[in-house]
Amino acid sequence: MPHISIIIPTYNRSFIVGKAIESVLQQTYDDYEIIVIDDGSTDHTYENLAPYRDRIRYEYKENGGIASARNRGLELARGEYIALLDSDDLWQPEKLQKQMACFAAHPEYGMVATRCITHTVDSHFNTIEMSKLRRSGKSGWIYKDLFFRNFIRTSSVVIKSECFRKVGRFDESLPRCEEIDMWLRLSKTYPVGFINEGLTIYTRRPKEIRVDNIEGRRYWLKVLEKNYDPDLIPKGAYKKRMARIYTHLAENLIGQGSKEEGEKALRQTLSLSPLDFKAWKNYLLLYLKR
């Protein structure tokens, strides 16, 4: 039986998924299986995976979203550990080896994540910029830290299989931020390890950022509300956190021309944090531009 099951969900990324698989095959730790879940692709994903057919377990399913694809991978997984890799991201060769060493040193950890390097690409996945390290993190009981600042990217994690039996699988009602929901559930139940090395390469496309920020922040609010624990986080701190996200949501909405929706978000900010200077400033600017 493989020690690690690597789950790669993909949807219409026939031109890039092979690079993700190649980054797995280059790992210095080799006790693993690769599970590719094709979430209803309509391109040439199946044909382009032909060179890897003897190295992967491939399953096609009807399109159901990223959470359902990961959950199907979890159903097929045989490993004691689960590693997640999005089909447009990459791993550095020593990633798995260093994470498994971290688990060996800290058997109490339920999950070990790594820091990421952000790889900015155009619509054809040509490199625009390879940035410096982003999102430093910390180890231990980090639920409160993650509630106020998510520093874990999906493709960086390795999780003990037993954790999913205890906290459940990915929430398929969340088309976005399903990973943040999982990290919060996990970090309330298990201590988490974090390796502050850029062992994961996260891919970002600039044209998608504004839309992601708007929809992403809406679901982020839903996830934080769902996972809020008043025994661990004071009510005032919770309101301030939610107010900050509403402010960012308002700025994104106003920036794309949705002024009425932006104004509603600002009102939400002020209902949570009446003395929020940034919200009042944005509200005033919006009023003056009428």
MOHU-V907481 format. One record per backbone hydrogen bond with DSSP energy under -0.5 kcal/mol. NH is the residue of the N-H (numbers start at 1). CO is the residue of the C=O. If there is no record, write none. Layout:
NH,CO / NH,CO
This chain:
4,31 / 5,81 / 6,4 / 6,33 / 7,5 / 7,83 / 8,6 / 8,35 / 9,7 / 10,37 / 16,13 / 17,13 / 19,16 / 20,16 / 21,17 / 22,18 / 23,19 / 24,20 / 24,21 / 25,21 / 26,22 / 27,24 / 28,93 / 30,28 / 32,30 / 33,4 / 34,55 / 35,6 / 35,33 / 36,34 / 36,57 / 37,8 / 37,35 / 38,36 / 38,59 / 39,10 / 39,37 / 40,38 / 40,61 / 48,44 / 49,45 / 49,46 / 50,47 / 52,49 / 53,50 / 55,52 / 56,52 / 57,34 / 58,56 / 59,36 / 61,38 / 69,65 / 70,66 / 71,67 / 72,68 / 73,69 / 74,70 / 75,71 / 76,72 / 77,73 / 80,3 / 81,3 / 82,159 / 83,5 / 84,157 / 85,7 / 87,9 / 89,86 / 90,201 / 92,199 / 95,92 / 98,94 / 99,95 / 100,96 / 101,97 / 102,98 / 103,99 / 104,100 / 105,101 / 106,102 / 109,106 / 110,191 / 111,191 / 112,158 / 113,193 / 115,195 / 115,197 / 116,134 / 117,200 / 118,132 / 119,117 / 119,202 / 120,118 / 120,129 / 121,204 / 122,126 / 125,122 / 128,120 / 129,120 / 131,118 / 131,129 / 134,116 / 140,192 / 142,140 / 143,187 / 146,142 / 147,143 / 148,144 / 149,145 / 153,151 / 156,153 / 157,154 / 158,112 / 159,82 / 160,110 / 161,80 / 163,160 / 164,160 / 164,161 / 165,161 / 166,162 / 167,163 / 168,164 / 172,170 / 174,171 / 175,173 / 181,177 / 182,178 / 183,179 / 184,180 / 185,181 / 186,182 / 187,183 / 188,184 / 189,185 / 189,186 / 190,186 / 192,140 / 193,111 / 195,113 / 196,194 / 197,195 / 199,115 / 199,197 / 200,115 / 201,90 / 202,117 / 202,200 / 204,119 / 206,121 / 206,204 / 208,205 / 209,205 / 209,206 / 210,206 / 212,208 / 213,209 / 214,210 / 215,211 / 216,212 / 217,213 / 218,214 / 219,215 / 220,216 / 221,217 / 222,218 / 223,219 / 224,220 / 225,221 / 226,222 / 227,223 / 228,224 / 230,228 / 232,229 / 233,229 / 238,234 / 239,235 / 240,236 / 241,237 / 242,238 / 243,239 / 244,240 / 245,241 / 246,242 / 247,243 / 248,244 / 249,245 / 250,246 / 251,247 / 252,248 / 253,249 / 254,250 / 255,251 / 256,252 / 257,254 / 258,253 / 259,257 / 262,258 / 263,259 / 264,260 / 265,261 / 266,262 / 267,263 / 268,264 / 269,265 / 270,266 / 271,267 / 272,268 / 273,269 / 276,273 / 277,275 / 280,276 / 281,277 / 282,278 / 283,279 / 284,280 / 285,281 / 286,282 / 287,283 / 288,284 / 289,285 / 290,287
